[in-house]
Amino acid sequence: MSAATLKPPAANPLSPEHHRELAFAAERAKPIYRAARVAAMNGWITGIIAACSAPFALYDLTGAVMTVGLAVVAYNEFRGRKRLLAFDPSGATVLGRNQMGLMGLLVGYCLWMMYSSLATPSPMINELTRTPEVKDALADLGDLNQLYQSMVIIFYGVVILLSVIFQGINALYYFSRRRLVADFVAQTPEWVRDVQRAKTAL
């Protein structure tokens, strides 16, 4: 049979049942796609912060640790997102653990900054003591140093609290997506999952 005598393919080769399967799958996949969007946003924000902190890594060990740590967190956000979009339940676990790791990184940094402020004199106080006129004007430098230390502790204490709340909620959110992904895989035919993966790859 020549190409000229071949019948054209049907305009819509999918049956109504196929369309229903695709519609149901698209609805069930919405929470997974939302989690992937959250991961992308977290990854970009963390990556930008890591890039902005990179110049400090050249002169300070603490800055270097934070830069590397944030870069790893950003990478894992995108890695977990990729697994989510492939409907791999392990992606949710990677993202949840990644947020726990970010929480540990931030809490450790804040505790170190608190310790440093208590163990070493305030740079501001040291600068003031170099100027006799200013030193005489500030008769009670000890109280000023204590005020500085209190402000540092309060500031980093608030950062720790916010990190525990925000990263903790993010981690719980990601962990809860694992069951959704597993249910999606169990309830969705493989050919439908292939269609959904192809859509996200465009």
PEWO-V80957 format. One record per helix or strand of 2 or more residues. SS is the DSSP state (a for helix, b for strand). FROM is the first residue (numbers start at 1). TO is the last residue. Records with the same first field share a line. If there is no record, write none. Layout:
BEGIN
SS->FROM-TO ; FROM-TO
END
This chain:
BEGIN
a->3-5 ; 16-57 ; 61-85 ; 90-119 ; 123-129 ; 132-137 ; 141-187 ; 190-201
END
